[in-house]
Amino acid sequence: MLLYIPYRFRILSILCLLTTLTYLDRICISIVGVRIKSEFSLNNEQFGWILAAFSLAYALFEIPSGWLGDRFGPKKVFIRIVWLWSVFTAFTGLASGLLSLIVIRFLFGVGESGTYPNAIIAVSRWFPVSETGRALTWVGIGSQIGSAIAPLLITPIAIHFGWRMSFYTLAFIGLVWIGICYLWFKDFPDQFKNIHSEEKEFIQTNSRYRTSHSIQSLTAILKHRNVWMIMGMYFCYQWAQYFFVAWMPIYLQQGRGFTETQSKPIITFLFLAGILGFFLGGFFSEWIVKVRGIKVGRRITAFCSMFLCAIFTLIAAFIKNDSLSSYSLMLSNFAFAFGVMTSYAVCADIGKNNTGTVTGAMNFAGQMGAFFLALLFGKIADLTHSFQIPLFVVACILLLGSSFWFVIDPEKSTED
């Protein structure tokens, strides 16, 4: 008798692969950033506009993409996301200067928007409440896997074939994922013919999704104070993530004096630390929720994560030793990964059938934070001739964001 692998875990593997691919490309431009800046004679502020173009577009289309997922299912949105993602990834390799890069990366952001809201929709439909934490952990781990393997894959390609070839390669990988999604991904368990009836009943009985619950309008959702607190928190949280993804390679090479080859293992180990953080954070969050309840458990996990991320970033900004600074940033990303998916769990807690829209609202605010980080980090670095001062600003924003967890209440649904 063949071993039966639950279909919800197959769905989760597709979601993990999706976030791996999206972060492969998201960090690709920063890994080859020094090469791009050199070829087009760009300063840090100009390169910041390229990074910011993606974040702005991603933010603006995040809520509509989450809304579409709630109403029409995540599968159609996923195929749209990765198709456009692949096209504009390839177009990035055809860029001819600053303006074309800004336009292409803006369109790339439009294409990629909605990845996480629709992933959370899929988790809320395919997993019982008791397994949501672990499922979200794997969705988050995908981002760290993509970021960790990016320098190992992209740097050799850029060195031997030029930075443009790295984008063509990633575009092709995206097209392969579309085929996988089309064949094996379904919006609901009952759309699978071969799923065991026991698994289907287990999921439908214990998941957050209910056919009896309504789909709310964005206006109704935004009337809830809880949603605004989550948005404020995530605006700050994304300053950390976008530093790691967008500015970290340039910070290491131009701010700390590491060569391209020397920075490659540092970036890889930084995101491996993130993978470990996701693993331990997933287990801890489920344990603390069982012991202390959802309200206290979610708050403890997320606050400690964000606060420690700020402290380690602050240490990295002030410490003079380049190697110790890089180790501190590894600990910072570990702390970030430890609790960041709790934010998404809270979106599922309070959103229920409106999980995509609530997550989209949170991610809109987060990507606006990333937009300001992308612009201000380079601007401050150019004005002060230092990469340490903008890193200090990131730490302060994170400390501010951690305070929001004192008022966020995962037990207050948008339907209350």
MARVEX-73671 format. One record per residue (C-alpha): residue number from 0; x, y, z. Coordinates in nm, 3 decimals. Layout:
{resi NUM | X X | Y Y | Z Z}
...
This chain:
{resi 0 | X 0.000 | Y 0.000 | Z 0.000}
{resi 1 | X 0.141 | Y 0.338 | Z -0.103}
{resi 2 | X 0.202 | Y 0.598 | Z 0.165}
{resi 3 | X -0.070 | Y 0.864 | Z 0.149}
{resi 4 | X 0.071 | Y 1.216 | Z 0.157}
{resi 5 | X -0.202 | Y 1.460 | Z 0.270}
{resi 6 | X -0.299 | Y 1.694 | Z -0.010}
{resi 7 | X -0.272 | Y 1.998 | Z 0.213}
{resi 8 | X 0.103 | Y 1.934 | Z 0.243}
{resi 9 | X 0.131 | Y 1.914 | Z -0.135}
{resi 10 | X -0.042 | Y 2.252 | Z -0.155}
{resi 11 | X 0.199 | Y 2.385 | Z 0.104}
{resi 12 | X 0.501 | Y 2.269 | Z -0.099}
{resi 13 | X 0.370 | Y 2.467 | Z -0.399}
{resi 14 | X 0.328 | Y 2.776 | Z -0.179}
{resi 15 | X 0.677 | Y 2.736 | Z -0.034}
{resi 16 | X 0.822 | Y 2.707 | Z -0.384}
{resi 17 | X 0.630 | Y 3.020 | Z -0.485}
{resi 18 | X 0.776 | Y 3.236 | Z -0.207}
{resi 19 | X 1.120 | Y 3.090 | Z -0.280}
{resi 20 | X 1.096 | Y 3.206 | Z -0.641}
{resi 21 | X 0.961 | Y 3.552 | Z -0.563}
{resi 22 | X 1.245 | Y 3.623 | Z -0.323}
{resi 23 | X 1.504 | Y 3.486 | Z -0.564}
{resi 24 | X 1.417 | Y 3.769 | Z -0.798}
{resi 25 | X 1.353 | Y 4.027 | Z -0.529}
{resi 26 | X 1.708 | Y 3.994 | Z -0.397}
{resi 27 | X 1.863 | Y 3.938 | Z -0.740}
{resi 28 | X 1.871 | Y 4.308 | Z -0.826}
{resi 29 | X 2.050 | Y 4.394 | Z -0.502}
{resi 30 | X 2.306 | Y 4.114 | Z -0.546}
{resi 31 | X 2.400 | Y 4.253 | Z -0.888}
{resi 32 | X 2.330 | Y 4.608 | Z -0.770}
{resi 33 | X 2.695 | Y 4.717 | Z -0.764}
{resi 34 | X 2.734 | Y 4.595 | Z -1.124}
{resi 35 | X 2.418 | Y 4.779 | Z -1.233}
{resi 36 | X 2.526 | Y 5.098 | Z -1.057}
{resi 37 | X 2.866 | Y 5.078 | Z -1.223}
{resi 38 | X 2.732 | Y 5.014 | Z -1.575}
{resi 39 | X 2.478 | Y 5.298 | Z -1.562}
{resi 40 | X 2.682 | Y 5.533 | Z -1.334}
{resi 41 | X 2.413 | Y 5.544 | Z -1.064}
{resi 42 | X 2.453 | Y 5.680 | Z -0.712}
{resi 43 | X 2.284 | Y 5.532 | Z -0.405}
{resi 44 | X 1.985 | Y 5.767 | Z -0.425}
{resi 45 | X 1.919 | Y 5.676 | Z -0.789}
{resi 46 | X 1.949 | Y 5.306 | Z -0.715}
{resi 47 | X 1.709 | Y 5.362 | Z -0.427}
{resi 48 | X 1.447 | Y 5.487 | Z -0.673}
{resi 49 | X 1.480 | Y 5.161 | Z -0.868}
{resi 50 | X 1.419 | Y 4.961 | Z -0.552}
{resi 51 | X 1.140 | Y 5.193 | Z -0.442}
{resi 52 | X 0.956 | Y 5.162 | Z -0.775}
{resi 53 | X 0.897 | Y 4.793 | Z -0.703}
{resi 54 | X 0.778 | Y 4.857 | Z -0.346}
{resi 55 | X 0.539 | Y 5.136 | Z -0.447}
{resi 56 | X 0.373 | Y 4.925 | Z -0.718}
{resi 57 | X 0.362 | Y 4.621 | Z -0.489}
{resi 58 | X 0.192 | Y 4.832 | Z -0.222}
{resi 59 | X -0.065 | Y 4.993 | Z -0.451}
{resi 60 | X -0.186 | Y 4.663 | Z -0.598}
{resi 61 | X -0.167 | Y 4.452 | Z -0.282}
{resi 62 | X -0.519 | Y 4.518 | Z -0.159}
{resi 63 | X -0.687 | Y 4.463 | Z -0.500}
{resi 64 | X -0.493 | Y 4.137 | Z -0.541}
{resi 65 | X -0.601 | Y 4.017 | Z -0.197}
{resi 66 | X -0.962 | Y 4.114 | Z -0.274}
{resi 67 | X -0.950 | Y 3.919 | Z -0.602}
{resi 68 | X -0.819 | Y 3.613 | Z -0.418}
{resi 69 | X -1.103 | Y 3.627 | Z -0.163}
{resi 70 | X -1.364 | Y 3.641 | Z -0.439}
{resi 71 | X -1.225 | Y 3.434 | Z -0.725}
{resi 72 | X -0.977 | Y 3.206 | Z -0.554}
{resi 73 | X -0.597 | Y 3.225 | Z -0.525}
{resi 74 | X -0.514 | Y 2.993 | Z -0.818}
{resi 75 | X -0.607 | Y 3.243 | Z -1.089}
{resi 76 | X -0.426 | Y 3.521 | Z -0.903}
{resi 77 | X -0.112 | Y 3.307 | Z -0.859}
{resi 78 | X -0.094 | Y 3.233 | Z -1.232}
{resi 79 | X -0.134 | Y 3.606 | Z -1.307}
{resi 80 | X 0.134 | Y 3.691 | Z -1.052}
{resi 81 | X 0.401 | Y 3.453 | Z -1.176}
{resi 82 | X 0.328 | Y 3.516 | Z -1.546}
{resi 83 | X 0.380 | Y 3.891 | Z -1.506}
{resi 84 | X 0.664 | Y 3.828 | Z -1.262}
{resi 85 | X 0.846 | Y 3.621 | Z -1.524}
{resi 86 | X 0.786 | Y 3.868 | Z -1.807}
{resi 87 | X 0.917 | Y 4.171 | Z -1.620}
{resi 88 | X 1.201 | Y 3.973 | Z -1.465}
{resi 89 | X 1.317 | Y 3.904 | Z -1.820}
{resi 90 | X 1.261 | Y 4.269 | Z -1.917}
{resi 91 | X 1.490 | Y 4.376 | Z -1.631}
{resi 92 | X 1.773 | Y 4.209 | Z -1.821}
{resi 93 | X 1.689 | Y 4.429 | Z -2.122}
{resi 94 | X 1.707 | Y 4.760 | Z -1.930}
{resi 95 | X 1.913 | Y 5.039 | Z -2.084}
{resi 96 | X 1.939 | Y 5.287 | Z -1.798}
{resi 97 | X 1.783 | Y 5.447 | Z -1.491}
{resi 98 | X 1.443 | Y 5.535 | Z -1.640}
{resi 99 | X 1.385 | Y 5.197 | Z -1.801}
{resi 100 | X 1.483 | Y 5.020 | Z -1.480}
{resi 101 | X 1.237 | Y 5.230 | Z -1.277}
{resi 102 | X 0.952 | Y 5.159 | Z -1.521}
{resi 103 | X 1.029 | Y 4.787 | Z -1.548}
{resi 104 | X 1.066 | Y 4.738 | Z -1.173}
{resi 105 | X 0.739 | Y 4.926 | Z -1.114}
{resi 106 | X 0.561 | Y 4.690 | Z -1.355}
{resi 107 | X 0.737 | Y 4.396 | Z -1.189}
{resi 108 | X 0.592 | Y 4.514 | Z -0.856}
{resi 109 | X 0.244 | Y 4.528 | Z -1.012}
{resi 110 | X 0.289 | Y 4.170 | Z -1.128}
{resi 111 | X 0.419 | Y 4.029 | Z -0.800}
{resi 112 | X 0.166 | Y 4.202 | Z -0.577}
{resi 113 | X -0.073 | Y 3.971 | Z -0.396}
{resi 114 | X 0.162 | Y 3.679 | Z -0.339}
{resi 115 | X 0.132 | Y 3.670 | Z 0.038}
{resi 116 | X -0.238 | Y 3.761 | Z 0.073}
{resi 117 | X -0.328 | Y 3.477 | Z -0.162}
{resi 118 | X -0.087 | Y 3.238 | Z 0.007}
{resi 119 | X -0.257 | Y 3.313 | Z 0.338}
{resi 120 | X -0.597 | Y 3.258 | Z 0.172}
{resi 121 | X -0.478 | Y 2.916 | Z 0.056}
{resi 122 | X -0.353 | Y 2.829 | Z 0.405}
{resi 123 | X -0.680 | Y 2.943 | Z 0.566}
{resi 124 | X -0.879 | Y 2.719 | Z 0.326}
{resi 125 | X -0.649 | Y 2.416 | Z 0.331}
{resi 126 | X -0.533 | Y 2.393 | Z 0.693}
{resi 127 | X -0.714 | Y 2.353 | Z 1.025}
{resi 128 | X -0.661 | Y 2.630 | Z 1.278}
{resi 129 | X -0.432 | Y 2.404 | Z 1.483}
{resi 130 | X -0.188 | Y 2.370 | Z 1.190}
{resi 131 | X -0.194 | Y 2.729 | Z 1.064}
{resi 132 | X 0.120 | Y 2.833 | Z 1.251}
{resi 133 | X 0.334 | Y 2.555 | Z 1.106}
{resi 134 | X 0.190 | Y 2.605 | Z 0.757}
{resi 135 | X 0.266 | Y 2.978 | Z 0.764}
{resi 136 | X 0.615 | Y 2.895 | Z 0.886}
{resi 137 | X 0.683 | Y 2.709 | Z 0.562}
{resi 138 | X 0.539 | Y 2.992 | Z 0.354}
{resi 139 | X 0.782 | Y 3.225 | Z 0.529}
{resi 140 | X 1.072 | Y 2.982 | Z 0.503}
{resi 141 | X 1.033 | Y 2.992 | Z 0.126}
{resi 142 | X 1.135 | Y 3.359 | Z 0.129}
{resi 143 | X 1.448 | Y 3.280 | Z 0.328}
{resi 144 | X 1.537 | Y 2.982 | Z 0.107}
{resi 145 | X 1.510 | Y 3.202 | Z -0.201}
{resi 146 | X 1.720 | Y 3.473 | Z -0.040}
{resi 147 | X 1.978 | Y 3.223 | Z 0.088}
{resi 148 | X 2.036 | Y 3.045 | Z -0.242}
{resi 149 | X 2.017 | Y 3.366 | Z -0.448}
{resi 150 | X 2.384 | Y 3.464 | Z -0.407}
{resi 151 | X 2.494 | Y 3.104 | Z -0.469}
{resi 152 | X 2.296 | Y 3.095 | Z -0.795}
{resi 153 | X 2.307 | Y 3.455 | Z -0.914}
{resi 154 | X 2.666 | Y 3.559 | Z -0.836}
{resi 155 | X 2.830 | Y 3.284 | Z -1.049}
{resi 156 | X 2.591 | Y 3.358 | Z -1.337}
{resi 157 | X 2.663 | Y 3.732 | Z -1.314}
{resi 158 | X 3.040 | Y 3.673 | Z -1.300}
{resi 159 | X 3.053 | Y 3.436 | Z -1.597}
{resi 160 | X 2.766 | Y 3.558 | Z -1.819}
{resi 161 | X 2.685 | Y 3.910 | Z -1.698}
{resi 162 | X 2.418 | Y 4.043 | Z -1.464}
{resi 163 | X 2.147 | Y 4.038 | Z -1.732}
{resi 164 | X 2.161 | Y 3.659 | Z -1.772}
{resi 165 | X 2.064 | Y 3.611 | Z -1.406}
{resi 166 | X 1.725 | Y 3.773 | Z -1.474}
{resi 167 | X 1.664 | Y 3.564 | Z -1.787}
{resi 168 | X 1.735 | Y 3.249 | Z -1.585}
{resi 169 | X 1.488 | Y 3.341 | Z -1.311}
{resi 170 | X 1.219 | Y 3.428 | Z -1.565}
{resi 171 | X 1.242 | Y 3.077 | Z -1.710}
{resi 172 | X 1.214 | Y 2.918 | Z -1.364}
{resi 173 | X 0.895 | Y 3.120 | Z -1.306}
{resi 174 | X 0.735 | Y 2.976 | Z -1.618}
{resi 175 | X 0.805 | Y 2.624 | Z -1.492}
{resi 176 | X 0.623 | Y 2.707 | Z -1.166}
{resi 177 | X 0.315 | Y 2.822 | Z -1.361}
{resi 178 | X 0.288 | Y 2.473 | Z -1.514}
{resi 179 | X 0.309 | Y 2.315 | Z -1.168}
{resi 180 | X 0.040 | Y 2.546 | Z -1.029}
{resi 181 | X -0.194 | Y 2.490 | Z -1.323}
{resi 182 | X -0.176 | Y 2.112 | Z -1.292}
{resi 183 | X -0.170 | Y 2.055 | Z -0.915}
{resi 184 | X -0.305 | Y 2.356 | Z -0.727}
{resi 185 | X -0.673 | Y 2.384 | Z -0.629}
{resi 186 | X -0.859 | Y 2.656 | Z -0.440}
{resi 187 | X -1.057 | Y 2.418 | Z -0.216}
{resi 188 | X -1.010 | Y 2.060 | Z -0.090}
{resi 189 | X -1.332 | Y 1.936 | Z -0.252}
{resi 190 | X -1.193 | Y 2.029 | Z -0.596}
{resi 191 | X -0.946 | Y 1.740 | Z -0.569}
{resi 192 | X -1.085 | Y 1.408 | Z -0.689}
{resi 193 | X -0.834 | Y 1.185 | Z -0.510}
{resi 194 | X -0.825 | Y 1.350 | Z -0.169}
{resi 195 | X -0.927 | Y 1.117 | Z 0.114}
{resi 196 | X -1.270 | Y 1.194 | Z 0.254}
{resi 197 | X -1.126 | Y 1.193 | Z 0.608}
{resi 198 | X -0.875 | Y 1.465 | Z 0.522}
{resi 199 | X -1.134 | Y 1.673 | Z 0.340}
{resi 200 | X -1.375 | Y 1.657 | Z 0.633}
{resi 201 | X -1.095 | Y 1.733 | Z 0.881}
{resi 202 | X -0.995 | Y 2.046 | Z 0.686}
{resi 203 | X -1.347 | Y 2.174 | Z 0.622}
{resi 204 | X -1.454 | Y 2.123 | Z 0.983}
{resi 205 | X -1.151 | Y 2.289 | Z 1.143}
{resi 206 | X -1.037 | Y 2.561 | Z 0.901}
{resi 207 | X -1.116 | Y 2.929 | Z 0.945}
{resi 208 | X -1.300 | Y 2.947 | Z 0.614}
{resi 209 | X -1.679 | Y 2.914 | Z 0.642}
{resi 210 | X -1.926 | Y 2.920 | Z 0.354}
{resi 211 | X -2.174 | Y 3.085 | Z 0.590}
{resi 212 | X -1.949 | Y 3.386 | Z 0.649}
{resi 213 | X -1.975 | Y 3.693 | Z 0.430}
{resi 214 | X -1.718 | Y 3.868 | Z 0.212}
{resi 215 | X -1.681 | Y 4.222 | Z 0.347}
{resi 216 | X -1.600 | Y 4.537 | Z 0.155}
{resi 217 | X -1.265 | Y 4.710 | Z 0.204}
{resi 218 | X -1.451 | Y 5.008 | Z 0.353}
{resi 219 | X -1.606 | Y 4.788 | Z 0.621}
{resi 220 | X -1.274 | Y 4.623 | Z 0.701}
{resi 221 | X -1.093 | Y 4.955 | Z 0.735}
{resi 222 | X -1.343 | Y 5.072 | Z 0.996}
{resi 223 | X -1.175 | Y 4.840 | Z 1.246}
{resi 224 | X -0.908 | Y 4.993 | Z 1.467}
{resi 225 | X -0.737 | Y 4.654 | Z 1.487}
{resi 226 | X -0.666 | Y 4.659 | Z 1.113}
{resi 227 | X -0.505 | Y 5.003 | Z 1.134}
{resi 228 | X -0.285 | Y 4.892 | Z 1.422}
{resi 229 | X -0.170 | Y 4.591 | Z 1.218}
{resi 230 | X -0.097 | Y 4.820 | Z 0.923}
{resi 231 | X 0.106 | Y 5.058 | Z 1.141}
{resi 232 | X 0.305 | Y 4.771 | Z 1.287}
{resi 233 | X 0.382 | Y 4.617 | Z 0.948}
{resi 234 | X 0.482 | Y 4.952 | Z 0.799}
{resi 235 | X 0.767 | Y 4.947 | Z 1.050}
{resi 236 | X 0.839 | Y 4.574 | Z 1.023}
{resi 237 | X 0.913 | Y 4.594 | Z 0.651}
{resi 238 | X 1.196 | Y 4.841 | Z 0.707}
{resi 239 | X 1.394 | Y 4.545 | Z 0.836}
{resi 240 | X 1.298 | Y 4.298 | Z 0.565}
{resi 241 | X 1.360 | Y 4.536 | Z 0.279}
{resi 242 | X 1.698 | Y 4.631 | Z 0.418}
{resi 243 | X 1.800 | Y 4.263 | Z 0.418}
{resi 244 | X 1.657 | Y 4.198 | Z 0.072}
{resi 245 | X 1.734 | Y 4.523 | Z -0.110}
{resi 246 | X 2.027 | Y 4.700 | Z 0.059}
{resi 247 | X 2.222 | Y 4.432 | Z 0.246}
{resi 248 | X 2.460 | Y 4.332 | Z -0.041}
{resi 249 | X 2.542 | Y 4.696 | Z -0.115}
{resi 250 | X 2.580 | Y 4.770 | Z 0.257}
{resi 251 | X 2.833 | Y 4.488 | Z 0.289}
{resi 252 | X 3.032 | Y 4.587 | Z -0.021}
{resi 253 | X 3.026 | Y 4.967 | Z 0.000}
{resi 254 | X 2.952 | Y 5.021 | Z 0.367}
{resi 255 | X 3.173 | Y 4.750 | Z 0.518}
{resi 256 | X 3.429 | Y 4.695 | Z 0.242}
{resi 257 | X 3.359 | Y 4.329 | Z 0.167}
{resi 258 | X 3.422 | Y 4.209 | Z -0.187}
{resi 259 | X 3.143 | Y 4.054 | Z -0.397}
{resi 260 | X 3.287 | Y 3.708 | Z -0.330}
{resi 261 | X 3.328 | Y 3.775 | Z 0.045}
{resi 262 | X 2.972 | Y 3.904 | Z 0.082}
{resi 263 | X 2.820 | Y 3.596 | Z -0.085}
{resi 264 | X 2.854 | Y 3.356 | Z 0.215}
{resi 265 | X 2.753 | Y 3.632 | Z 0.458}
{resi 266 | X 2.424 | Y 3.685 | Z 0.274}
{resi 267 | X 2.366 | Y 3.311 | Z 0.252}
{resi 268 | X 2.429 | Y 3.259 | Z 0.625}
{resi 269 | X 2.211 | Y 3.560 | Z 0.709}
{resi 270 | X 1.913 | Y 3.396 | Z 0.539}
{resi 271 | X 1.999 | Y 3.053 | Z 0.676}
{resi 272 | X 1.969 | Y 3.217 | Z 1.018}
{resi 273 | X 1.628 | Y 3.336 | Z 0.899}
{resi 274 | X 1.527 | Y 2.979 | Z 0.810}
{resi 275 | X 1.624 | Y 2.867 | Z 1.161}
{resi 276 | X 1.426 | Y 3.159 | Z 1.302}
{resi 277 | X 1.116 | Y 3.055 | Z 1.109}
{resi 278 | X 1.146 | Y 2.696 | Z 1.230}
{resi 279 | X 1.189 | Y 2.784 | Z 1.597}
{resi 280 | X 0.938 | Y 3.068 | Z 1.581}
{resi 281 | X 0.673 | Y 2.842 | Z 1.430}
{resi 282 | X 0.707 | Y 2.585 | Z 1.708}
{resi 283 | X 0.728 | Y 2.852 | Z 1.979}
{resi 284 | X 0.424 | Y 3.043 | Z 1.854}
{resi 285 | X 0.207 | Y 2.731 | Z 1.853}
{resi 286 | X 0.327 | Y 2.632 | Z 2.199}
{resi 287 | X 0.278 | Y 2.975 | Z 2.355}
{resi 288 | X -0.070 | Y 3.008 | Z 2.201}
{resi 289 | X -0.169 | Y 2.673 | Z 2.356}
{resi 290 | X -0.028 | Y 2.780 | Z 2.694}
{resi 291 | X -0.137 | Y 3.145 | Z 2.707}
{resi 292 | X -0.410 | Y 3.174 | Z 2.445}
{resi 293 | X -0.417 | Y 3.349 | Z 2.108}
{resi 294 | X -0.414 | Y 3.707 | Z 2.237}
{resi 295 | X -0.116 | Y 3.681 | Z 2.470}
{resi 296 | X 0.065 | Y 3.417 | Z 2.263}
{resi 297 | X 0.057 | Y 3.616 | Z 1.939}
{resi 298 | X 0.165 | Y 3.935 | Z 2.118}
{resi 299 | X 0.459 | Y 3.776 | Z 2.302}
{resi 300 | X 0.596 | Y 3.607 | Z 1.989}
{resi 301 | X 0.568 | Y 3.909 | Z 1.763}
{resi 302 | X 0.683 | Y 4.172 | Z 2.014}
{resi 303 | X 0.994 | Y 3.978 | Z 2.116}
{resi 304 | X 1.075 | Y 3.916 | Z 1.751}
{resi 305 | X 1.048 | Y 4.280 | Z 1.646}
{resi 306 | X 1.216 | Y 4.421 | Z 1.957}
{resi 307 | X 1.519 | Y 4.190 | Z 1.931}
{resi 308 | X 1.544 | Y 4.258 | Z 1.558}
{resi 309 | X 1.572 | Y 4.628 | Z 1.644}
{resi 310 | X 1.836 | Y 4.569 | Z 1.914}
{resi 311 | X 2.062 | Y 4.355 | Z 1.694}
{resi 312 | X 2.027 | Y 4.606 | Z 1.408}
{resi 313 | X 2.123 | Y 4.883 | Z 1.648}
{resi 314 | X 2.433 | Y 4.688 | Z 1.757}
{resi 315 | X 2.530 | Y 4.632 | Z 1.392}
{resi 316 | X 2.502 | Y 5.005 | Z 1.324}
{resi 317 | X 2.731 | Y 5.106 | Z 1.610}
{resi 318 | X 2.990 | Y 4.826 | Z 1.615}
{resi 319 | X 3.312 | Y 4.908 | Z 1.430}
{resi 320 | X 3.430 | Y 4.555 | Z 1.357}
{resi 321 | X 3.298 | Y 4.456 | Z 1.014}
{resi 322 | X 3.275 | Y 4.084 | Z 1.085}
{resi 323 | X 3.097 | Y 4.132 | Z 1.419}
{resi 324 | X 2.856 | Y 4.371 | Z 1.251}
{resi 325 | X 2.765 | Y 4.105 | Z 0.994}
{resi 326 | X 2.711 | Y 3.849 | Z 1.273}
{resi 327 | X 2.481 | Y 4.092 | Z 1.450}
{resi 328 | X 2.278 | Y 4.134 | Z 1.131}
{resi 329 | X 2.247 | Y 3.757 | Z 1.106}
{resi 330 | X 2.098 | Y 3.756 | Z 1.456}
{resi 331 | X 1.873 | Y 4.043 | Z 1.354}
{resi 332 | X 1.730 | Y 3.845 | Z 1.063}
{resi 333 | X 1.692 | Y 3.542 | Z 1.291}
{resi 334 | X 1.484 | Y 3.757 | Z 1.527}
{resi 335 | X 1.284 | Y 3.901 | Z 1.237}
{resi 336 | X 1.200 | Y 3.556 | Z 1.101}
{resi 337 | X 1.114 | Y 3.423 | Z 1.448}
{resi 338 | X 0.790 | Y 3.621 | Z 1.466}
{resi 339 | X 0.708 | Y 3.786 | Z 1.135}
{resi 340 | X 0.458 | Y 3.516 | Z 1.028}
{resi 341 | X 0.263 | Y 3.586 | Z 1.345}
{resi 342 | X 0.152 | Y 3.903 | Z 1.166}
{resi 343 | X -0.001 | Y 3.689 | Z 0.892}
{resi 344 | X -0.155 | Y 3.453 | Z 1.145}
{resi 345 | X -0.330 | Y 3.751 | Z 1.302}
{resi 346 | X -0.466 | Y 3.850 | Z 0.959}
{resi 347 | X -0.618 | Y 3.502 | Z 0.933}
{resi 348 | X -0.742 | Y 3.524 | Z 1.295}
{resi 349 | X -0.933 | Y 3.845 | Z 1.243}
{resi 350 | X -1.008 | Y 3.819 | Z 0.869}
{resi 351 | X -1.157 | Y 3.469 | Z 0.837}
{resi 352 | X -1.324 | Y 3.471 | Z 0.490}
{resi 353 | X -1.170 | Y 3.815 | Z 0.434}
{resi 354 | X -0.816 | Y 3.701 | Z 0.505}
{resi 355 | X -0.688 | Y 3.810 | Z 0.163}
{resi 356 | X -0.821 | Y 4.164 | Z 0.196}
{resi 357 | X -0.694 | Y 4.207 | Z 0.553}
{resi 358 | X -0.353 | Y 4.067 | Z 0.457}
{resi 359 | X -0.351 | Y 4.292 | Z 0.151}
{resi 360 | X -0.415 | Y 4.596 | Z 0.371}
{resi 361 | X -0.134 | Y 4.497 | Z 0.605}
{resi 362 | X 0.103 | Y 4.429 | Z 0.317}
{resi 363 | X 0.008 | Y 4.759 | Z 0.152}
{resi 364 | X 0.128 | Y 4.940 | Z 0.462}
{resi 365 | X 0.435 | Y 4.717 | Z 0.484}
{resi 366 | X 0.536 | Y 4.783 | Z 0.125}
{resi 367 | X 0.491 | Y 5.156 | Z 0.178}
{resi 368 | X 0.740 | Y 5.117 | Z 0.462}
{resi 369 | X 0.969 | Y 4.934 | Z 0.220}
{resi 370 | X 0.919 | Y 5.218 | Z -0.032}
{resi 371 | X 1.038 | Y 5.480 | Z 0.218}
{resi 372 | X 1.326 | Y 5.257 | Z 0.332}
{resi 373 | X 1.439 | Y 5.207 | Z -0.028}
{resi 374 | X 1.447 | Y 5.582 | Z -0.088}
{resi 375 | X 1.572 | Y 5.708 | Z 0.247}
{resi 376 | X 1.847 | Y 5.451 | Z 0.304}
{resi 377 | X 2.035 | Y 5.553 | Z -0.011}
{resi 378 | X 1.958 | Y 5.922 | Z 0.037}
{resi 379 | X 2.086 | Y 5.927 | Z 0.395}
{resi 380 | X 2.393 | Y 5.723 | Z 0.295}
{resi 381 | X 2.479 | Y 5.977 | Z 0.023}
{resi 382 | X 2.418 | Y 6.282 | Z 0.244}
{resi 383 | X 2.613 | Y 6.151 | Z 0.545}
{resi 384 | X 2.870 | Y 5.948 | Z 0.349}
{resi 385 | X 2.794 | Y 5.667 | Z 0.592}
{resi 386 | X 2.595 | Y 5.346 | Z 0.580}
{resi 387 | X 2.576 | Y 5.325 | Z 0.959}
{resi 388 | X 2.340 | Y 5.617 | Z 1.013}
{resi 389 | X 2.059 | Y 5.485 | Z 0.789}
{resi 390 | X 2.094 | Y 5.149 | Z 0.965}
{resi 391 | X 2.044 | Y 5.330 | Z 1.297}
{resi 392 | X 1.723 | Y 5.482 | Z 1.153}
{resi 393 | X 1.598 | Y 5.133 | Z 1.061}
{resi 394 | X 1.653 | Y 5.018 | Z 1.421}
{resi 395 | X 1.454 | Y 5.311 | Z 1.560}
{resi 396 | X 1.161 | Y 5.244 | Z 1.325}
{resi 397 | X 1.158 | Y 4.881 | Z 1.439}
{resi 398 | X 1.146 | Y 4.984 | Z 1.804}
{resi 399 | X 0.849 | Y 5.206 | Z 1.727}
{resi 400 | X 0.674 | Y 4.925 | Z 1.541}
{resi 401 | X 0.714 | Y 4.677 | Z 1.824}
{resi 402 | X 0.499 | Y 4.900 | Z 2.048}
{resi 403 | X 0.193 | Y 4.836 | Z 1.828}
{resi 404 | X 0.177 | Y 4.480 | Z 1.960}
{resi 405 | X 0.058 | Y 4.611 | Z 2.295}
{resi 406 | X -0.276 | Y 4.709 | Z 2.136}
{resi 407 | X -0.325 | Y 4.457 | Z 1.851}
{resi 408 | X -0.596 | Y 4.208 | Z 1.950}
{resi 409 | X -0.610 | Y 3.881 | Z 1.748}
{resi 410 | X -0.942 | Y 3.791 | Z 1.914}
{resi 411 | X -1.132 | Y 4.084 | Z 1.759}
{resi 412 | X -1.260 | Y 3.977 | Z 1.417}
{resi 413 | X -1.351 | Y 4.223 | Z 1.141}
{resi 414 | X -1.694 | Y 4.060 | Z 1.149}
{resi 415 | X -1.751 | Y 4.160 | Z 1.516}
